[in-house]
Amino acid sequence: HLLSTAFSPVATLGDKLRVAKLRRRVCQGTLDQLFQQPETTTIEALRSHGFSDRIIQCFFRPFLGGVFLDPELHTSSRMFDFVFRMFSSGDAAVPAHGMGALAQQLADQLPNGTVRTTTAVESIEGKDSVRLENGELLSGRAVVVACDAPAAAKLLDEQTHPPGQGVRCMYFAAEKPPIDEPILVLNGDDSGPINNLCVPSQVTDTYAPPDQSLISATVIDIDRDEEELRAAVIEQLEAWFGPDVRHWRSLRTYRIPFALPNQAPPALSPVAKACSRSDGIYICGDYLDSASIQGAMISGRRAADEILAIQPE
């Protein structure tokens, strides 16, 4: 899309040159070196790089706001550098069989019966046992609490936890897609509740039945009344795509109060947080690293490495 980008009115020529310069900077060195750069907020970093208000409002705010679930862009500039590097160095992708395929790949490497689902933990009993809701006691070499921050705080009997960012994900079915390409649609004029929209079935047809399209709309305002929000979303969609929107079938809305940990500075100072606790219990999750699937998996690896380094008694 080089030509269309070159003539796009969303950014000035200077902005486009600054994007290229930013890309070169964040792609240099190692990730550890990137995460050691001075930390400020993303919005301040964009302004310090000289980006115009136009590109910040029309592109960076809806794009990064959807990534961070933070439309004000108060997220750490270290997280911004990391995300910009990832999008610059590889393609954006989704698993053909849904995000659950990531966990399934890990589970498939374990002996049958190792992973038990729909099995809630009632409490942690010391550093090597957990009690399930049905009263069963499970014991092992170590206990790793691999949950989001609120669930971890509850299990660890802590009164507070790191703040989070919420989101509503709204899904619709349609007989034909509103866009032909597998692209992300951004709300560049800040009108209406939708921050961004995509059609996952334009990426892979496994996301919808034959001759159907799956449409996903992201709304960062999670406190608005459900019916009022739905009406505003439909009105915005109709302004974007025309009256056919009225024939879309609403599938489901997910309200996720803690979709990501808040990563305003100094959240990433340091980036990698400790996985071992003084009580002998281990923790991991995206709130202990960069707020991403990558960060969650890296913290899980750190916890596993620490446990494997312990010599059995």
BELPEVEN-V149973 format. One record per pair of residues at least 24 apart in sequence whose ideal C-beta (glycine too) atoms are under 10 Angstrom apart, sorted by the first residue. I is the first residue (numbers start at 1). J is the second residue. D is the distance in Angstrom with one decimal. If there is no record, write none. Layout:
# BELPEVEN-V149973
i->[I:I]
j->[J:J]
d->[D:D]
This chain:
# BELPEVEN-V149973
i->[1:1:8:8:8:9:9:10:10:10:10:10:10:10:11:11:11:11:11:11:11:11:12:12:12:12:14:14:14:14:15:15:15:15:15:15:15:15:15:16:17:18:18:18:18:18:18:19:19:19:19:19:19:19:21:21:22:22:22:22:22:22:22:22:22:23:23:23:23:23:24:25:25:25:25:26:26:26:26:26:26:26:26:26:26:27:27:27:27:27:28:29:31:31:31:31:31:31:31:31:32:32:34:34:34:34:34:34:35:35:35:35:35:35:35:35:35:35:35:35:36:36:36:36:37:37:37:38:38:38:38:39:39:39:39:39:39:39:39:39:39:39:39:40:40:40:40:40:41:41:41:41:41:41:41:41:41:41:42:42:42:42:42:42:42:42:42:42:42:42:42:42:42:42:42:42:43:43:43:43:43:43:43:44:44:44:44:45:45:45:45:45:45:45:45:46:46:46:47:48:49:54:55:57:57:57:58:58:58:58:58:59:59:60:60:61:61:61:61:61:62:62:62:62:62:62:62:62:62:62:62:62:63:63:63:63:63:63:63:65:65:65:65:65:65:65:66:66:66:66:66:66:66:66:66:66:66:67:67:67:67:68:68:68:68:68:68:68:68:69:69:69:69:69:69:69:69:69:69:69:69:69:69:70:70:70:70:70:70:70:71:71:71:71:71:71:72:72:73:74:74:74:74:75:75:75:75:75:75:75:75:75:76:76:76:76:76:76:76:76:76:76:76:77:77:78:78:78:78:78:78:78:78:78:79:79:79:79:79:79:79:79:79:79:80:81:82:82:82:82:82:82:82:83:83:83:86:86:86:92:92:92:92:92:93:93:94:94:94:94:94:94:94:95:95:96:96:96:96:96:97:97:97:98:98:98:98:99:102:102:102:106:106:121:121:121:121:121:122:123:123:123:124:124:124:124:124:126:126:126:127:127:127:127:127:128:128:130:130:140:141:141:141:141:141:142:142:142:142:142:142:142:142:142:142:143:143:143:143:143:143:143:144:144:144:144:144:144:144:144:144:144:145:145:145:145:145:145:145:145:146:146:146:146:146:146:146:146:147:147:147:147:148:148:148:148:148:148:148:148:148:149:149:149:149:149:149:149:149:149:150:150:150:150:151:151:152:152:152:152:152:152:155:155:156:156:156:156:161:161:161:162:162:162:162:162:162:162:162:162:162:163:163:163:163:163:163:163:164:164:164:164:164:164:164:164:164:164:165:165:165:165:165:165:165:165:165:165:165:165:166:166:166:166:166:166:166:166:166:166:166:167:167:167:167:167:167:167:167:167:167:167:167:167:168:168:168:168:168:168:168:168:168:168:168:168:168:168:168:168:168:168:168:168:168:169:169:169:169:169:169:169:169:169:169:170:170:170:170:170:170:170:170:170:170:170:170:170:170:170:170:170:170:171:171:171:171:171:171:171:171:171:171:171:172:172:172:172:172:172:172:172:172:172:172:172:172:172:172:172:172:173:173:173:173:173:173:173:173:173:173:173:174:174:174:174:174:174:174:174:174:174:174:174:174:175:175:175:175:175:175:175:176:176:176:176:176:177:177:177:177:177:177:177:177:178:178:178:178:178:178:178:178:178:178:179:179:179:179:184:185:185:185:185:187:187:187:187:187:191:191:192:192:192:192:192:192:192:192:193:193:193:193:193:193:193:193:193:193:193:193:193:194:194:194:194:194:194:194:194:194:195:195:195:196:197:197:197:197:197:212:213:214:215:215:215:215:215:216:217:218:219:219:220:222:222:222:222:223:223:226:226:229:229:258:259:260:260:260:260:260:261:261:261:261:261:261:261:261:262:262:263:263:263:263:263:263:267:268:271:271:272:272:272:273:273:274:274:274:274:275:275:275:275:275:275:275:275:275:276:276:276:276:276:280:282:282]
j->[181:183:55:58:59:54:58:54:55:57:58:59:186:188:51:52:54:55:56:58:59:60:51:52:54:55:50:51:52:55:49:50:51:52:54:55:56:59:60:55:50:46:49:50:51:52:55:49:51:55:59:60:84:88:49:50:46:49:50:51:80:81:84:85:88:84:85:87:88:89:88:49:81:84:85:80:81:82:83:84:85:86:87:88:89:81:84:85:88:89:85:85:81:82:85:86:271:290:294:298:271:272:78:81:82:84:85:271:76:78:79:81:82:268:269:270:271:272:289:290:78:269:270:271:77:78:81:77:78:265:269:76:77:78:79:81:264:265:266:267:268:269:271:76:77:78:80:265:70:72:73:74:75:76:77:80:264:265:67:68:70:72:73:74:75:76:77:78:79:80:81:83:84:263:264:265:70:72:73:74:75:77:80:73:74:77:265:73:75:76:77:78:80:81:84:73:77:80:73:77:77:188:188:188:189:190:186:187:188:189:190:186:188:84:186:186:187:188:190:195:184:185:186:187:188:189:190:194:195:196:218:220:87:184:186:187:188:195:196:165:186:187:195:196:218:220:167:184:186:187:194:195:196:197:198:218:220:196:260:291:292:165:220:260:262:263:264:291:292:164:165:166:167:195:218:220:222:256:259:260:261:262:291:165:220:260:262:263:264:291:165:187:190:195:220:221:220:264:264:262:263:264:265:165:260:262:263:264:265:267:268:291:262:263:264:265:266:267:268:269:271:290:291:265:268:263:265:266:267:268:269:270:271:290:263:264:265:267:268:271:290:291:292:295:263:268:268:271:290:291:292:294:295:290:291:292:290:292:294:182:183:184:198:203:203:204:182:198:200:203:204:206:207:204:206:203:204:205:206:207:204:206:207:200:204:206:207:293:293:296:297:297:300:145:147:151:154:155:155:154:155:157:155:156:157:279:281:279:280:281:277:279:280:281:282:280:281:155:281:307:307:308:310:312:313:276:280:281:282:303:304:306:307:308:310:277:279:280:281:282:283:307:275:281:282:283:284:300:303:304:306:307:275:277:281:282:283:284:285:303:282:283:284:285:296:299:300:303:283:284:285:287:256:258:259:260:261:285:286:287:296:258:260:261:262:283:285:286:287:288:257:258:261:287:258:285:281:283:284:285:287:288:281:283:277:279:281:283:258:261:287:258:261:262:263:267:273:285:287:288:291:258:261:262:263:264:267:287:256:257:258:259:260:261:262:263:287:291:220:222:256:257:258:259:260:261:262:263:264:291:219:220:221:222:223:255:256:257:258:259:260:195:218:219:220:221:222:254:255:256:257:258:259:260:193:194:195:217:218:219:220:221:222:223:224:226:229:230:233:253:254:255:256:257:259:216:217:218:219:252:253:254:255:256:259:194:197:215:216:217:218:219:229:230:233:234:237:250:251:252:253:254:255:200:214:215:216:217:249:250:251:252:253:254:197:199:213:214:215:216:217:233:234:237:245:248:249:250:251:252:253:201:208:209:212:213:214:215:248:249:250:251:199:201:208:212:213:214:215:241:244:245:247:248:249:211:212:213:244:247:248:249:211:212:213:244:247:201:202:208:212:213:214:215:241:202:213:215:237:240:241:242:244:245:248:213:215:240:241:218:215:217:240:241:217:218:219:236:240:236:239:219:232:233:235:236:237:239:240:217:218:219:220:221:224:228:229:230:232:233:235:236:218:219:220:221:232:233:236:237:240:219:220:221:220:233:236:237:240:241:249:248:251:241:245:248:249:251:251:253:259:253:255:259:255:256:257:259:255:257:253:255:253:255:287:291:286:287:291:292:295:285:286:287:288:289:290:291:295:287:291:287:289:290:291:292:295:291:295:295:298:298:299:302:299:302:299:302:303:306:299:300:301:302:303:304:305:306:307:302:303:306:307:310:310:306:307]
d->[9.8:9.5:9.7:9.5:9.3:8.4:8.8:7.0:6.3:9.5:4.8:5.6:9.4:6.7:8.2:7.1:6.6:4.1:9.6:7.7:6.8:9.7:9.1:5.5:6.9:7.3:7.2:8.6:7.2:9.4:9.7:8.4:5.7:5.5:7.4:4.4:9.1:8.7:9.7:8.6:9.7:9.3:5.8:5.7:5.9:8.9:8.5:9.3:8.3:8.2:9.3:9.8:9.1:9.5:7.9:9.3:9.1:6.1:9.9:8.6:9.6:8.7:6.6:9.8:8.7:7.1:8.3:9.2:4.8:9.1:9.1:9.0:8.1:9.2:9.2:8.6:4.8:7.9:9.1:5.0:4.3:9.3:9.7:6.7:9.1:9.8:8.8:5.7:5.7:6.2:9.2:9.9:9.4:7.0:7.7:9.6:8.8:9.2:9.7:9.9:8.5:9.1:7.3:5.3:6.4:9.8:6.5:9.4:9.5:5.3:9.0:7.9:7.0:6.6:9.2:7.8:4.5:8.4:9.7:8.1:8.4:9.6:8.8:8.8:7.4:6.3:6.4:7.8:8.8:9.9:9.9:5.6:5.9:5.4:9.3:9.8:10.0:4.9:6.4:8.7:6.3:5.6:9.8:7.8:4.8:9.0:9.5:6.4:9.5:8.6:6.5:5.0:6.9:7.1:6.4:8.7:6.7:6.3:9.9:7.4:7.9:9.2:4.2:7.2:5.0:7.2:5.5:9.4:7.3:4.2:9.2:9.2:9.7:9.5:9.3:9.7:9.5:7.0:3.9:6.9:8.8:9.0:9.3:8.6:9.2:7.1:9.4:8.8:9.8:9.1:3.8:9.3:5.9:8.0:10.0:7.2:8.7:7.9:10.0:8.8:9.8:9.6:9.8:7.4:8.3:6.8:7.8:9.4:3.9:7.3:8.9:6.8:6.7:9.8:9.7:8.9:9.1:8.6:7.7:9.1:9.3:9.3:4.0:5.0:6.0:9.3:7.8:9.3:5.7:6.0:9.7:9.8:9.1:7.5:5.7:9.9:9.2:9.2:7.4:9.9:9.0:9.0:5.8:8.2:9.4:6.6:8.8:7.8:7.6:9.0:9.9:5.0:4.3:9.6:9.7:5.6:7.6:9.2:9.1:9.3:8.9:6.9:9.5:7.0:9.0:7.1:9.6:7.4:10.0:8.6:3.7:6.9:5.1:8.6:8.4:5.6:9.3:9.1:5.8:5.2:10.0:8.9:8.8:5.8:7.9:8.3:7.6:8.1:7.9:9.7:9.8:9.6:8.7:6.7:5.7:9.1:10.0:9.4:9.8:8.2:8.8:4.6:8.2:8.7:9.3:7.9:5.0:6.2:8.6:8.1:9.0:8.1:9.8:5.1:6.5:5.0:7.7:5.5:4.4:8.1:9.0:9.1:9.3:7.7:8.7:8.5:8.3:9.8:8.7:4.4:8.0:9.8:6.7:8.2:5.2:9.6:9.6:7.9:6.1:8.7:6.0:6.7:8.4:9.3:9.7:9.9:8.6:8.5:5.7:9.8:8.0:8.6:9.0:8.5:9.7:7.9:9.8:8.5:7.9:9.1:9.8:8.0:10.0:9.2:8.0:9.5:9.3:9.3:6.3:5.7:6.9:9.9:8.0:8.5:9.3:8.7:4.8:9.1:5.1:8.4:8.7:6.2:9.2:9.2:9.7:8.1:7.6:8.0:6.8:10.0:8.3:8.7:9.1:8.8:9.1:9.3:9.9:6.5:9.0:9.8:7.2:8.5:5.7:7.0:8.3:9.0:6.5:8.5:7.8:8.6:8.8:6.3:3.2:5.5:8.8:7.9:9.1:8.5:9.9:9.9:6.8:9.5:8.1:7.4:9.9:9.5:7.7:7.9:5.9:8.6:9.5:8.9:4.8:9.8:7.7:10.0:9.7:8.1:5.1:6.8:9.5:9.8:8.1:7.8:4.5:7.2:6.3:7.8:5.4:7.8:9.7:7.4:9.8:9.0:6.4:7.1:4.8:7.6:8.1:9.2:8.8:7.7:5.1:6.3:8.1:8.7:6.2:7.8:8.4:9.0:6.3:9.6:9.7:5.5:8.8:9.1:7.9:6.1:7.7:7.1:9.2:6.7:9.9:5.8:9.6:9.5:6.7:8.6:4.4:8.9:8.2:5.3:10.0:9.6:8.7:9.0:9.9:6.0:9.1:6.5:8.0:9.5:9.1:9.5:8.0:8.5:7.1:7.6:8.6:8.9:7.8:9.3:5.1:6.6:9.0:7.7:9.8:9.8:5.1:9.2:9.9:8.7:7.4:4.3:9.7:8.6:9.5:9.7:9.1:6.9:3.7:7.0:6.3:5.5:5.9:10.0:8.1:9.2:7.8:9.2:9.4:9.2:7.8:6.1:4.6:7.4:5.6:8.5:9.9:8.1:9.8:7.5:8.6:3.9:8.1:7.6:6.2:4.6:6.8:6.0:8.6:8.6:6.3:7.1:5.8:9.1:6.4:8.2:8.1:5.3:8.8:9.6:4.5:7.9:8.7:9.9:9.9:8.6:7.5:4.3:7.8:7.5:5.4:9.8:8.5:8.9:7.3:9.9:9.2:6.0:6.8:5.2:7.4:9.9:9.3:6.5:7.6:6.1:7.9:8.5:7.1:4.5:8.4:7.1:8.6:8.3:9.2:8.6:7.3:4.5:7.8:6.4:8.6:7.8:6.3:9.9:9.7:7.5:8.5:8.0:4.8:8.0:9.8:9.2:6.5:7.0:5.7:7.8:9.6:7.8:4.3:5.3:7.4:8.1:9.7:9.6:8.5:7.7:4.4:8.0:7.3:9.3:9.4:8.2:8.4:4.4:6.4:5.8:6.1:9.4:9.9:9.4:7.0:8.3:5.6:7.0:6.5:7.5:6.7:4.4:8.3:5.6:8.6:9.3:9.0:7.2:4.7:8.3:6.0:9.3:7.5:8.2:7.3:4.8:7.4:6.9:6.8:7.3:8.5:7.4:8.8:9.3:8.6:9.0:6.3:7.7:9.9:6.9:5.6:9.3:9.5:4.1:8.9:7.4:9.6:9.7:7.9:6.7:7.9:7.3:4.2:8.4:7.6:7.6:8.7:9.5:9.2:9.5:8.2:9.6:9.9:9.1:7.5:9.4:9.9:9.4:10.0:8.0:9.0:7.2:8.0:9.3:6.3:7.4:7.1:3.2:8.5:7.4:8.6:8.8:9.7:4.9:8.2:5.6:7.0:9.5:6.1:9.6:5.1:5.9:9.5:6.7:6.9:6.0:9.3:9.9:8.7:6.0:5.3:7.3:8.4:6.5:5.1:8.8:9.3:9.8:9.4:7.9:7.9:9.3:9.2:9.1:7.9:9.4:9.3:6.9:9.9:9.0:9.7:9.3:9.9:8.7:9.4:9.4:5.7:7.6:6.3:8.8:9.5:9.4:7.3:8.2:8.5:9.8:9.2:9.4:7.0:8.7:4.7:8.3:9.9:8.1:6.1:3.8:8.7:9.6:9.7:5.1:9.1:8.9:8.2:8.8:10.0:7.6:5.0:9.8:9.5:8.2:9.8:8.1:9.3:7.5:7.4:6.8:7.3:9.0:9.7:8.6:9.6:9.1:6.1:8.4:9.4:4.9:3.9:8.8:8.7:5.9:8.9:9.1:7.6:5.5:8.6:9.5:9.9:6.7:6.4]
